[in-house]
């Protein structure tokens, strides 16, 4: 009986962990797709900047809904709404702080 309980607990734990791994893979894939959309917009709207770091700032300050919307644009194509989303995220206080850290880091390095 004790052995069956341990096996059941182990099985439930492995099942729960597999969900975490899958969620993490989906989240990473979605963020990468969104970043692929954001980077060319950053190049266009913020020329001469560290596009990799700026893209990270935008993705890190986007809502889950925005990230899914940006990732969707990787498939359906970038339109004005996509550009507006990136610009809207880019002018948020936390995103601007992130941009400032990037700029300070590059001027010190």
C-alpha positions as CSV (number, residue, x, y, z in Angstrom):
1,X,0.0,0.0,0.0
2,X,2.8,2.4,0.9
3,X,4.6,1.5,-2.3
4,X,1.5,2.3,-4.4
5,X,1.2,5.6,-2.7
6,X,4.8,6.5,-3.4
7,X,4.4,5.5,-7.0
8,X,1.2,7.6,-7.3
9,X,3.0,10.6,-5.8
10,X,6.0,10.2,-8.1
11,X,3.7,9.9,-11.1
12,X,1.7,13.0,-10.1
13,X,4.9,14.9,-9.6
14,X,6.4,13.9,-12.9
15,X,3.1,14.8,-14.6
16,X,3.1,18.2,-13.0
17,X,6.7,18.9,-13.9
18,X,6.1,17.9,-17.5
19,X,3.4,20.6,-17.7
20,X,5.9,23.2,-16.5
21,X,8.4,22.1,-19.1
22,X,5.8,22.3,-21.8
23,X,4.6,25.7,-20.6
24,X,8.2,27.0,-20.5
25,X,8.9,25.8,-24.1
26,X,5.7,27.4,-25.4
27,X,6.5,30.6,-23.6
28,X,10.1,30.7,-24.9
29,X,8.9,29.9,-28.4
30,X,6.3,32.7,-28.3
31,X,8.7,35.2,-26.9
32,X,11.2,34.3,-29.6
33,X,8.6,34.7,-32.3
34,X,7.5,38.1,-30.9
35,X,11.1,39.2,-30.7
36,X,11.6,38.3,-34.3
37,X,8.8,40.8,-35.1
38,X,10.0,43.5,-32.6
39,X,13.6,43.7,-33.8
40,X,13.0,45.0,-37.3
41,X,10.6,47.6,-35.9
42,X,13.2,48.6,-33.3
43,X,15.8,49.0,-36.2
44,X,13.3,51.2,-38.0
45,X,12.0,53.3,-35.1
46,X,15.3,53.5,-33.0
47,X,18.1,53.6,-35.6
48,X,21.6,53.2,-34.4
49,X,20.6,51.7,-31.0
50,X,21.4,48.3,-29.6
51,X,18.6,46.5,-31.2
52,X,19.1,43.2,-29.4
53,X,18.9,44.9,-26.0
54,X,16.1,47.3,-27.0
55,X,14.1,44.3,-28.3
56,X,14.6,42.5,-25.0
57,X,13.4,45.6,-23.1
58,X,10.2,45.7,-25.2
59,X,9.5,42.0,-24.8
60,X,10.3,42.1,-21.1
61,X,7.8,44.9,-20.6
62,X,5.0,43.5,-22.8
63,X,1.9,41.9,-21.4
64,X,1.2,38.3,-22.2
65,X,-1.6,39.4,-24.6
66,X,0.9,41.7,-26.4
67,X,3.5,39.0,-26.7
68,X,0.9,36.7,-28.2
69,X,-0.2,39.4,-30.6
70,X,3.4,40.1,-31.6
71,X,4.1,36.4,-32.1
72,X,0.9,36.1,-34.2
73,X,2.3,38.9,-36.5
74,X,5.3,36.6,-37.1
75,X,2.8,34.4,-39.0
76,X,0.3,36.9,-40.3
77,X,2.6,39.7,-41.1
78,X,3.4,43.1,-39.5
79,X,0.8,45.8,-39.8
80,X,0.3,49.2,-38.4
81,X,-1.3,47.7,-35.2
82,X,1.8,45.7,-34.7
83,X,4.0,48.8,-35.0
84,X,1.8,50.7,-32.7
85,X,2.0,47.9,-30.1
86,X,5.8,48.0,-30.1
87,X,5.8,51.8,-29.9
88,X,3.3,51.8,-27.1
89,X,5.4,49.3,-25.1
90,X,8.5,51.4,-26.0
91,X,7.2,54.5,-24.3
92,X,6.2,52.9,-21.0
93,X,8.1,54.1,-18.0
94,X,9.7,50.7,-17.2
95,X,10.7,50.2,-20.9
96,X,12.3,53.6,-21.0
97,X,14.2,52.8,-17.8
98,X,15.4,49.6,-19.5
99,X,16.5,51.6,-22.6
100,X,18.3,54.0,-20.3
101,X,20.2,51.1,-18.6
102,X,21.2,49.8,-22.0
103,X,22.5,53.2,-23.0
104,X,24.4,53.7,-19.8
105,X,25.8,50.3,-20.0
106,X,27.0,50.8,-23.6
107,X,28.6,54.2,-22.7
108,X,30.4,52.7,-19.8
109,X,31.7,49.7,-21.6
